[in-house]
Amino acid sequence: MEHLDVLIVGAGISGIGAGRYLKTELPAKSFAILEARGASGGTWDLFRYPGIRSDSDLHTFGYEFKPWRDEESIADAPRILAYLRETIAENGLEEHIRYHHKVTGASWSSEQARWTVTLADGKRLTCDWIFSAGGYYRYDEGYTPDFPGMSDFGGELVHPQHWPDDLDHAGKRILVIGSGATAVTLVPAMATTAAHVTMLQRTPTYILPVPKKDRIANALKKHLGPERGYAWTRRKNIAQQKLIWSFAQRFPRSARRVIRWVNTKQLPAGYPVDEHFNPPYDPWDQRLCAVPDGDLFRAIRHGSASIVTDRIARFTATGVLLESGRTLEADIIVTATGLNVQAFGGVPVTVDGRPVHLPDTVAYKGMMLSGVPNLAFAIGYTNSSWTLKIGLLCEHFCRLLKHMDLHGYDECRPEVSDPSMPTRPFLDFGAGYIKRAVGDLPRQGDRMPWLTSMNYQSDVKLLRADDVTDPELHFSRVPAKEPA
């Protein structure tokens, strides 16, 4: 049976980053990146709906070690995918990626101090460490509520996660159900050729226009060069993200007023802003949606798109009937209703024959689980660019492996020393896709290192500056461990 030092699960943005850090920091380590699909890139290869793009700037969403050279800082999926595949090529990672390798189980043996990983085709591998980089949602199934009468609809019904290559929406009436990042991306992209696009939302979302091109970033790159310009832009944008989030948390009423003022300036005179752009929660209780160069607002001004705030009573043969009694006719209905959250790719994990029940575990430094040895995972920020945290986690992971090698340790296991420590959900985030799954996720504690930080500056200290050792992290050697 083949044995590797590290198995990385997932060849998306997190797995590619983990592979690069391993290869750079620990070149003697053997590793493979197992990818269930037939292509790298994760989200940026999976989703194919019109207009798909990032809603974070690529100077912070990109890797710290690889400058983003494009003039547009809010980029579409093809550009992001090209960036990721450049990273693979530049770091010689392609030889480490194994496509069509779906992990279906992972079993830890304390006696051997190693994992046995089972694949969908029945093959097995062993490894010393697993780095789970499979993202946070199911790739095979998006979330669609069970709306009454869905089977009655005579047009085309599409979920953005499974966009048909041959779907022609030109000249069609489009109804997009949802108000999140996917919906606000789809509406202006489809409005350029559709007869009309209606975004139907149950509740409004905070939406802000952002420039597609960062003029300061482009000036810095021009005068300082791509490397230094990128580094300074990254610092600027990290500080900017923190400032906006902190302001919203400290002064939610003021933040709400500022966002409303911006929305009013972007919309036609007399537009019912409070009906369609006034969420019932405070800013950053859920993620804000960014629209590059205000494209959604522009589509509304031009009359090619509109927003309806109401609830669906039922689908009909030609569209939907709303609870208000109004009907919306459509040729194509897009259910941009969210994701199905799934931790660790849904892979069942056992430790010495005992199944690991995630809600019974507590996340250690936001990257390991209590009672589970030699397993790290990658979860990014919900209030900032996802990849900012991934880079710090990968650095810390490599430092941890170096520490174990230096001292001859085989096993590293976080354990909660205070069983009375209060716990709360792993992600304190109000989005619907998190609320639906929070009971199936690990927990977090009320103190470090059991808190799941969403603060980059705190994580720089915790994951980059502080020692990898901790009283809650237990190391051991296995004298009888068989050679690989």
C-alpha positions in Angstrom: 0.0 0.0 0.0 1.4 3.4 -0.9 2.4 5.7 2.0 2.8 9.5 1.8 3.8 12.0 4.4 0.8 14.3 3.7 -2.4 13.8 1.7 -4.1 17.0 0.7 -7.8 16.5 -0.2 -9.0 19.0 -2.9 -7.2 20.8 -5.7 -9.0 24.1 -5.3 -7.6 27.4 -4.1 -6.8 26.0 -0.6 -5.4 22.7 -1.8 -3.2 24.4 -4.4 -1.9 26.8 -1.7 -1.2 24.0 0.7 0.7 22.1 -1.9 2.9 25.1 -2.7 3.7 25.8 1.0 4.6 22.1 1.5 6.8 21.9 -1.5 8.6 25.2 -0.6 8.9 24.8 3.2 9.3 21.0 3.5 10.7 19.8 0.1 11.6 16.4 1.5 8.0 15.6 2.4 6.1 13.3 0.1 2.6 14.4 -0.7 -0.3 14.1 -3.1 -3.3 16.3 -3.8 -6.4 14.1 -4.3 -9.1 15.7 -6.5 -12.5 14.0 -6.9 -13.2 15.9 -10.2 -11.2 15.8 -13.4 -9.9 19.4 -13.2 -8.1 21.7 -10.8 -9.5 25.0 -9.6 -12.4 24.0 -7.3 -15.1 26.6 -7.3 -13.6 28.5 -10.2 -13.8 25.5 -12.5 -17.1 24.1 -11.2 -19.3 27.1 -11.6 -20.1 28.2 -15.2 -23.0 30.6 -14.8 -22.9 33.9 -16.6 -20.7 36.6 -15.0 -19.2 34.4 -12.3 -16.6 36.4 -10.5 -15.0 37.0 -7.1 -16.6 39.3 -4.6 -13.3 39.9 -2.9 -10.4 41.8 -4.4 -7.7 39.6 -5.9 -4.9 41.4 -4.1 -6.2 39.7 -0.9 -8.0 36.8 -2.4 -4.8 35.9 -4.3 -1.9 34.2 -2.6 0.6 36.2 -0.7 3.5 34.5 -2.6 2.1 35.2 -6.1 1.2 38.7 -7.2 -2.1 39.4 -9.0 -0.9 41.1 -12.2 -4.2 41.9 -13.9 -5.5 45.4 -14.0 -8.9 44.3 -12.7 -8.9 43.6 -9.0 -12.5 42.2 -9.1 -12.0 39.4 -11.5 -14.1 36.8 -13.4 -13.7 33.1 -13.0 -11.6 32.5 -16.1 -9.0 34.9 -14.9 -8.9 33.4 -11.4 -8.7 29.9 -12.9 -5.8 31.0 -15.1 -4.1 32.4 -12.0 -4.6 29.2 -10.0 -3.3 27.0 -12.9 -0.3 29.3 -13.3 0.4 28.7 -9.6 0.3 24.9 -10.2 2.7 25.2 -13.2 5.1 27.6 -11.6 5.5 25.3 -8.5 5.5 22.0 -10.2 2.3 20.8 -8.5 0.7 19.1 -11.5 2.7 15.9 -10.8 1.3 15.8 -7.3 -2.4 16.1 -8.3 -4.3 12.9 -8.8 -7.6 13.5 -10.6 -10.7 11.4 -10.2 -9.6 10.4 -6.7 -12.6 10.8 -4.5 -12.0 10.1 -0.8 -14.7 8.1 0.8 -13.3 7.4 4.3 -10.3 8.1 6.6 -9.3 5.9 9.5 -6.7 6.7 12.1 -4.6 4.1 14.0 -2.9 5.3 17.1 -0.9 2.1 17.2 0.6 2.8 13.8 0.3 6.7 14.0 -1.1 6.9 10.5 -4.2 7.4 8.5 -5.6 4.9 6.1 -7.6 6.7 3.4 -10.1 4.8 1.2 -11.0 6.0 -2.3 -14.2 5.6 -4.3 -12.6 2.9 -6.5 -11.8 0.8 -3.4 -8.1 1.6 -3.4 -6.4 2.6 -0.2 -3.5 4.9 0.8 -1.8 5.6 4.1 -0.4 8.9 5.3 1.0 10.6 8.4 -1.2 13.7 8.0 -4.4 14.7 6.2 -4.9 18.3 5.1 -8.5 18.7 4.2 -8.9 21.4 1.6 -12.2 20.3 0.1 -14.0 23.6 0.7 -17.2 24.0 2.7 -20.1 22.9 0.4 -21.3 19.9 -1.7 -20.1 20.0 -5.3 -22.7 17.5 -6.5 -25.8 19.3 -5.2 -26.8 22.9 -4.7 -29.5 24.0 -2.3 -33.0 24.5 -3.7 -36.0 24.8 -1.4 -39.0 22.6 -2.1 -41.2 25.2 -3.5 -44.9 24.1 -4.1 -45.7 23.3 -7.7 -42.2 23.3 -9.0 -43.0 20.4 -11.4 -45.8 22.6 -12.9 -43.4 25.1 -14.4 -43.2 24.7 -18.2 -40.0 26.6 -18.8 -36.4 25.9 -17.9 -35.5 25.6 -14.2 -31.8 25.9 -13.5 -29.5 26.0 -10.4 -26.3 28.1 -10.8 -24.2 25.2 -9.6 -25.3 23.0 -12.5 -25.5 25.5 -15.4 -26.2 23.9 -18.8 -23.6 24.7 -21.4 -26.3 25.1 -24.1 -28.7 27.4 -22.2 -29.7 30.4 -24.4 -31.2 33.2 -22.4 -31.1 35.9 -25.1 -34.5 37.6 -25.5 -36.0 35.5 -22.6 -37.8 36.6 -19.5 -35.6 35.5 -16.6 -36.5 35.1 -12.9 -33.6 34.8 -10.5 -34.7 33.6 -7.1 -32.3 34.8 -4.4 -30.4 37.9 -3.2 -26.9 36.7 -2.4 -23.6 36.9 -4.2 -24.7 34.6 -7.0 -28.0 36.4 -7.7 -26.4 39.9 -7.8 -23.8 38.5 -10.2 -26.3 36.7 -12.5 -28.8 39.5 -12.8 -26.6 42.2 -14.5 -24.7 39.5 -16.6 -27.9 38.1 -18.0 -29.6 41.5 -18.4 -27.3 42.5 -21.3 -29.1 40.1 -23.7 -32.3 38.9 -21.9 -35.7 40.5 -22.5 -35.8 41.3 -18.8 -34.3 39.9 -15.6 -36.2 40.0 -12.3 -34.5 39.3 -9.0 -37.0 37.9 -6.5 -35.8 38.1 -2.9 -37.5 37.1 0.3 -35.4 39.7 2.3 -33.0 42.3 1.0 -29.2 42.1 1.2 -26.7 44.9 1.8 -25.2 45.6 -1.6 -22.3 48.1 -2.3 -20.7 49.1 -5.6 -16.9 48.6 -5.8 -14.5 49.6 -8.6 -13.5 46.8 -10.8 -10.1 48.3 -11.2 -8.1 49.5 -8.1 -6.4 52.7 -9.3 -4.1 52.9 -6.3 -3.1 49.3 -6.8 -2.3 49.8 -10.5 -0.3 52.9 -9.7 1.7 51.1 -7.0 2.5 48.2 -9.4 3.5 50.7 -12.1 5.9 52.6 -9.9 7.1 49.9 -7.4 7.0 46.9 -9.7 4.6 43.9 -9.5 6.1 42.3 -6.4 6.3 45.4 -4.1 3.2 47.0 -5.6 1.2 43.9 -4.9 2.6 43.6 -1.3 1.7 47.3 -0.5 -1.8 46.9 -2.1 -2.4 43.8 -0.1 -1.6 45.7 3.1 -3.8 48.6 2.1 -6.7 46.3 1.3 -6.4 44.2 4.5 -6.5 47.5 6.5 -9.4 48.7 4.5 -11.4 45.5 5.0 -10.7 45.6 8.7 -11.8 49.3 8.9 -15.1 48.7 7.1 -16.0 45.6 9.1 -15.0 47.2 12.5 -17.0 50.4 11.6 -20.1 48.2 10.8 -19.7 46.2 14.0 -19.2 49.3 16.3 -21.6 51.6 14.6 -24.2 49.5 12.8 -26.8 52.2 12.5 -24.3 54.6 11.0 -23.1 51.9 8.6 -26.7 51.2 7.6 -27.3 54.9 6.8 -24.1 55.1 4.7 -25.0 52.0 2.7 -28.5 53.4 2.2 -27.1 56.7 1.0 -24.8 55.0 -1.5 -27.7 52.8 -2.8 -29.9 55.9 -3.2 -27.3 57.6 -5.3 -27.0 54.6 -7.5 -30.7 54.0 -8.1 -33.3 56.0 -10.1 -35.0 58.9 -8.5 -38.0 57.8 -6.4 -36.9 54.2 -6.3 -38.3 52.3 -3.2 -34.9 51.8 -1.5 -36.3 50.8 1.8 -38.4 48.1 0.3 -35.7 46.4 -1.7 -32.4 47.4 -0.1 -33.1 47.6 3.7 -32.2 44.2 5.3 -33.8 43.3 8.7 -30.3 42.7 10.2 -27.2 44.8 10.8 -24.4 45.2 8.2 -22.0 42.2 8.4 -24.3 40.0 10.4 -24.3 38.4 7.0 -21.8 39.0 4.2 -22.1 42.2 2.2 -22.5 41.8 -1.6 -20.1 43.7 -3.8 -21.2 44.7 -7.4 -18.2 45.8 -9.6 -18.7 49.3 -11.0 -22.3 49.1 -9.7 -23.4 46.8 -12.6 -26.6 45.7 -10.8 -27.6 49.3 -10.1 -26.9 50.2 -13.7 -29.1 47.4 -15.0 -31.9 48.6 -12.8 -31.5 52.2 -14.0 -31.5 51.0 -17.6 -34.8 49.1 -17.0 -33.3 45.7 -18.1 -33.5 44.4 -14.5 -35.8 44.8 -11.5 -36.1 43.6 -8.0 -39.2 42.2 -6.3 -39.3 41.6 -2.5 -42.0 39.0 -1.7 -42.5 35.3 -0.9 -43.4 32.5 -3.3 -46.8 31.0 -2.8 -46.3 28.4 -5.5 -44.8 27.8 -9.0 -47.2 27.9 -11.9 -47.0 26.7 -15.5 -45.6 30.1 -16.6 -43.8 31.5 -13.6 -44.5 32.0 -9.9 -47.5 33.2 -7.8 -46.4 35.4 -4.9 -48.0 35.6 -1.5 -49.1 39.2 -2.3 -51.2 37.8 -5.1 -48.8 39.1 -7.8 -47.6 36.8 -10.5 -44.2 36.9 -12.2 -44.0 35.4 -15.7 -40.8 33.7 -16.8 -39.3 31.6 -19.6 -36.3 30.6 -17.3 -36.2 30.4 -13.6 -32.8 30.4 -11.8 -32.8 29.1 -8.2 -29.8 31.1 -6.8 -30.9 29.8 -3.4 -27.6 28.8 -2.0 -25.2 26.0 -1.2 -25.4 22.8 0.9 -22.7 23.2 3.5 -20.6 20.1 4.0 -17.5 19.7 6.2 -14.5 17.7 5.1 -16.1 16.8 1.9 -18.6 14.6 3.8 -15.9 12.0 4.4 -16.6 9.8 7.4 -13.6 9.8 9.8 -12.8 7.3 12.5 -10.1 7.4 15.3 -9.1 3.9 16.5 -12.4 2.5 15.2 -14.6 5.2 16.8 -16.5 7.4 14.4 -15.8 11.1 14.8 -19.1 13.1 15.4 -18.2 16.6 14.4 -20.6 18.4 16.8 -18.8 16.6 19.6 -15.5 18.2 18.6 -14.1 21.6 19.3 -12.0 23.4 16.6 -8.4 24.1 17.7 -7.0 27.4 16.2 -9.6 27.0 13.5 -7.6 24.3 11.8 -7.7 21.0 13.8 -10.3 19.1 15.9 -10.2 18.1 19.5 -9.4 14.4 19.9 -8.5 13.9 16.2 -4.8 13.5 15.6 -2.8 14.6 12.6 -5.7 16.2 10.7 -5.7 19.8 9.6 -8.4 21.6 7.6 -8.7 24.8 5.7 -11.5 27.2 6.4 -11.1 30.9 5.4 -12.8 34.1 6.6 -16.5 34.9 6.2 -15.9 38.7 6.8 -12.9 39.1 4.6 -11.1 37.4 1.7 -11.2 33.7 2.2 -7.5 33.1 1.2 -6.1 35.5 3.8 -6.6 32.9 6.5 -5.7 29.9 4.2 -2.2 31.3 3.8 -1.7 31.7 7.5 -3.0 28.1 8.2 -0.7 26.6 5.6 2.3 28.4 7.1 1.4 27.2 10.6 0.8 23.7 9.3 4.3 23.6 7.8 5.8 25.0 11.0 4.0 22.3 13.0 5.4 19.5 10.8 8.9 20.9 11.2 8.5 20.9 15.0 7.4 17.3 15.0 10.3 16.3 12.7 12.8 18.1 14.9 11.6 16.3 18.1 10.8 13.0 16.5 7.0 13.1 17.2 4.6 10.9 15.3 1.3 12.2 16.7 -0.2 15.6 17.4 -3.6 15.7 19.1 -5.5 18.7 20.4 -7.4 18.0 23.7 -9.7 20.3 25.6 -8.2 20.5 29.2 -11.3 22.1 30.7 -14.4 19.9 30.0 -16.7 22.7 31.4 -15.6 25.2 28.8 -18.6 26.8 27.1 -18.9 26.2 23.4 -20.8 27.8 20.6 -21.3 27.3 16.9 -18.1 27.0 14.8 -19.3 29.9 12.6 -21.1 32.8 14.1 -22.7 33.9 10.8 -26.3 34.6 10.0 -26.3 33.3 6.4 -29.0 30.8 5.6 -26.6 28.2 4.3 -24.7 28.3 7.6 -27.8 28.2 9.7 -29.1 25.1 7.9 -25.9 23.2 8.7 -24.5 24.6 11.9 -25.8 21.7 14.0 -23.6 19.3 11.9 -20.4 21.3 12.3 -17.7 21.3 15.0 -18.0 23.8 17.9 -15.7 26.5 19.1 -14.8 27.5 22.6 -14.8 30.8 24.5 -11.0 31.2 24.7 -7.9 30.7 22.7 -6.8 28.4 21.2 -10.4 27.1 20.9 -11.8 30.3 19.3 -12.3 30.4 15.6 -10.9 33.8 14.8 -12.2 35.9 12.0 -9.6 38.6 12.5 -6.6 38.6 10.2 -4.4 40.6 12.6 -5.2 38.3 15.5 -4.4 35.3 13.3 -1.1 36.7 12.2 0.0 36.6 15.9 -1.6 33.2 16.6 -0.6 31.4 13.4 2.5 33.2 12.3 4.2 34.8 15.3 3.3 32.5 18.2 4.9 29.1 18.9 3.2 26.1 17.4 3.3 24.4 20.8 0.5 24.8 23.2 -0.6 23.2 26.5 -3.8 22.0 24.7 -1.8 20.3 22.0 -0.3 16.9 22.9 2.6 15.3 21.0 3.7 11.7 21.3 6.0 9.1 19.7 5.1 5.6 18.7 8.1 3.4 19.2 6.6 0.4 17.4 5.6 2.4 14.3 6.3 0.4 11.2 8.5 2.0 8.5 6.6 3.4 5.6 
